[in-house]
Amino acid sequence: MKNTALIVVDMQNDFIGGPLPVPDAEKIIPRVNRFIRQSEYVVWTADCHPTNHISFKENGGIWAKHCVRNSVGAQLHQDILTYYPELVKNYFIYKGKHSDKEEYSAFDGDDAWLIGSVGEELNLILTRDNITNLFVCGIATDYCVKHTVLDALKFGFRVNLLISACAGVSPESTKLAIGEMVLAGCKVI
């Protein structure tokens, strides 16, 4: 679909059976892959933390150590479809690269790094490519997916949450996050 991009959020090993597992995350992989196959423009996001990241419990944060830069846990799950012939645009964004910053959204300013375009902000890239519609899926509905959706709405994109291809940390926080996204203007599909 013209002017449309799919954002696939954090489908990484550490969130799928790793030290910070999201319940049922492995079950959404076939659905995520189905949406990937239907897309020509895909933006991948991934946590890419230094070992001393502020979000880790050992550093005063709330999370188990996860998605440490260059670790197997930070890699996309092996069953995620990352390339296919019909793919026209394929961007990869790393977030959480700085030890002193918590970053949940794909739109976290100069911390969005894209292959071949280091340091460029996601908003600027999508705008340059005439993207107006976003479909978002991935992990976790109540954290990185939610923050990505809310930021996309702030930038004026039309945003659709692909709910069947999302997994959340807990049913309660996921329900609250979906409500917050809908109130902000997101359409749930």
C-alpha positions as CSV (number, residue, x, y, z in Angstrom):
1,M,0.0,0.0,0.0
2,K,1.4,3.4,-1.0
3,N,2.6,5.8,1.7
4,T,2.5,3.0,4.3
5,A,5.1,1.4,6.5
6,L,5.1,-1.5,9.0
7,I,7.0,-1.0,12.2
8,V,8.1,-4.3,13.8
9,V,9.0,-3.6,17.5
10,D,11.7,-5.5,19.4
11,M,11.2,-9.1,18.2
12,Q,14.4,-10.0,20.0
13,N,15.6,-13.2,21.6
14,D,15.8,-11.8,25.2
15,F,12.0,-10.9,25.0
16,I,11.1,-14.3,23.5
17,G,12.2,-16.8,26.1
18,G,15.3,-14.9,27.3
19,P,15.9,-13.2,30.7
20,L,13.0,-10.8,30.1
21,P,10.4,-13.0,28.4
22,V,7.1,-11.5,27.3
23,P,4.2,-14.0,27.7
24,D,3.1,-15.6,24.4
25,A,5.7,-13.6,22.4
26,E,6.7,-16.7,20.4
27,K,3.1,-17.3,19.4
28,I,2.9,-14.0,17.5
29,I,5.8,-14.7,15.3
30,P,3.7,-16.3,12.4
31,R,1.3,-13.3,12.6
32,V,4.2,-10.8,12.5
33,N,5.7,-12.7,9.5
34,R,2.4,-12.5,7.7
35,F,2.3,-8.7,8.0
36,I,5.9,-8.5,7.0
37,R,5.2,-10.4,3.8
38,Q,2.3,-8.0,3.0
39,S,4.6,-5.0,3.3
40,E,7.1,-3.2,1.0
41,Y,8.4,-0.8,3.7
42,V,9.5,-2.2,7.0
43,V,11.1,-0.5,10.0
44,W,12.7,-2.8,12.6
45,T,13.4,-1.7,16.1
46,A,15.7,-3.3,18.6
47,D,17.0,-2.6,22.1
48,C,20.8,-2.3,22.0
49,H,21.9,-1.6,25.5
50,P,25.4,-1.1,26.9
51,T,26.2,-3.5,29.8
52,N,25.8,-0.6,32.3
53,H,22.3,0.6,31.1
54,I,20.2,2.5,33.6
55,S,17.2,0.2,33.0
56,F,19.0,-2.9,34.5
57,K,18.1,-3.8,38.1
58,E,21.9,-4.0,39.0
59,N,22.1,-0.3,37.9
60,G,18.9,0.8,39.8
61,G,16.4,0.1,37.0
62,I,13.4,-2.2,36.9
63,W,14.4,-4.7,34.3
64,A,16.6,-7.8,34.2
65,K,19.7,-7.3,32.1
66,H,18.6,-7.7,28.5
67,C,19.4,-7.0,24.8
68,V,23.1,-6.2,25.6
69,R,24.8,-4.9,22.5
70,N,26.4,-7.6,20.3
71,S,24.8,-10.4,22.4
72,V,22.7,-13.3,21.1
73,G,19.9,-12.0,23.2
74,A,19.9,-8.7,21.3
75,Q,19.4,-10.4,18.0
76,L,16.1,-10.8,16.2
77,H,14.5,-14.1,16.8
78,Q,15.6,-16.6,14.2
79,D,12.1,-17.3,13.0
80,I,11.3,-13.7,12.2
81,L,11.3,-13.0,8.4
82,T,13.9,-10.2,7.9
83,Y,14.2,-10.2,4.1
84,Y,12.2,-11.2,1.1
85,P,12.3,-10.1,-2.6
86,E,9.3,-7.7,-2.5
87,L,10.8,-5.6,0.3
88,V,11.6,-2.1,-1.1
89,K,12.7,-0.3,2.1
90,N,14.2,-2.0,5.1
91,Y,15.4,0.2,8.0
92,F,16.8,-1.0,11.3
93,I,16.6,1.2,14.4
94,Y,18.6,0.7,17.6
95,K,17.3,2.3,20.8
96,G,18.6,2.4,24.3
97,K,22.2,2.8,23.2
98,H,23.2,5.3,25.9
99,S,23.7,4.0,29.4
100,D,22.0,7.0,31.1
101,K,18.7,7.1,29.0
102,E,15.7,4.9,29.0
103,E,14.3,4.7,25.5
104,Y,11.1,2.8,24.6
105,S,10.0,4.5,21.4
106,A,11.4,4.0,17.9
107,F,11.1,7.8,17.6
108,D,13.6,8.6,20.3
109,G,15.4,11.5,18.6
110,D,19.0,11.2,17.5
111,D,19.1,7.7,19.1
112,A,17.4,6.2,16.1
113,W,20.2,4.8,14.0
114,L,19.4,3.4,10.5
115,I,21.7,1.3,8.4
116,G,23.2,3.7,5.9
117,S,21.8,6.7,7.7
118,V,23.4,6.9,11.1
119,G,21.8,9.3,13.6
120,E,18.9,10.3,11.4
121,E,15.5,10.6,13.2
122,L,12.8,8.1,12.2
123,N,10.3,10.9,11.8
124,L,12.5,12.7,9.2
125,I,13.0,9.5,7.3
126,L,9.4,8.5,7.1
127,T,8.4,12.1,6.2
128,R,11.1,12.2,3.4
129,D,9.8,8.9,2.1
130,N,6.2,10.3,2.0
131,I,5.0,7.8,4.6
132,T,1.7,8.9,6.2
133,N,0.2,5.5,7.5
134,L,1.9,3.2,10.0
135,F,1.0,-0.3,11.0
136,V,2.7,-1.3,14.3
137,C,3.2,-4.8,15.8
138,G,5.7,-6.6,18.1
139,I,6.8,-6.6,21.7
140,A,5.8,-5.4,24.3
141,T,2.4,-3.9,23.7
142,D,2.5,-2.1,27.1
143,Y,6.0,-0.6,26.7
144,C,7.9,-0.1,23.4
145,V,4.9,-0.7,21.2
146,K,2.8,1.8,23.2
147,H,5.5,4.5,23.2
148,T,6.2,4.0,19.5
149,V,2.5,4.4,18.7
150,L,2.0,7.5,20.9
151,D,5.1,9.2,19.4
152,A,4.0,8.4,15.9
153,L,0.6,10.0,16.6
154,K,2.3,13.1,18.0
155,F,4.2,13.4,14.7
156,G,0.9,13.3,12.8
157,F,1.0,9.8,11.3
158,R,-2.1,7.7,11.0
159,V,-1.4,4.7,13.2
160,N,-2.9,1.2,13.2
161,L,-2.1,-1.3,15.9
162,L,-2.0,-4.9,14.6
163,I,-3.2,-6.3,17.9
164,S,-3.1,-10.0,16.9
165,A,0.7,-9.5,16.2
166,C,1.5,-7.9,19.6
167,A,2.3,-9.4,23.0
168,G,2.3,-7.6,26.3
169,V,4.0,-8.0,29.7
170,S,0.8,-8.3,31.6
171,P,-2.9,-8.4,30.8
172,E,-3.7,-5.4,33.0
173,S,-1.0,-3.1,31.7
174,T,-1.7,-4.2,28.1
175,K,-5.3,-3.3,28.5
176,L,-4.4,0.1,29.9
177,A,-1.9,0.7,27.1
178,I,-4.4,-0.2,24.4
179,G,-6.9,2.2,25.9
180,E,-4.3,5.0,26.0
181,M,-3.3,4.4,22.4
182,V,-7.0,4.4,21.3
183,L,-7.7,7.6,23.2
184,A,-4.7,9.2,21.5
185,G,-6.1,8.3,18.0
186,C,-4.7,4.9,17.2
187,K,-6.9,2.5,15.3
188,V,-6.8,-1.1,16.6
189,I,-7.0,-3.8,13.9
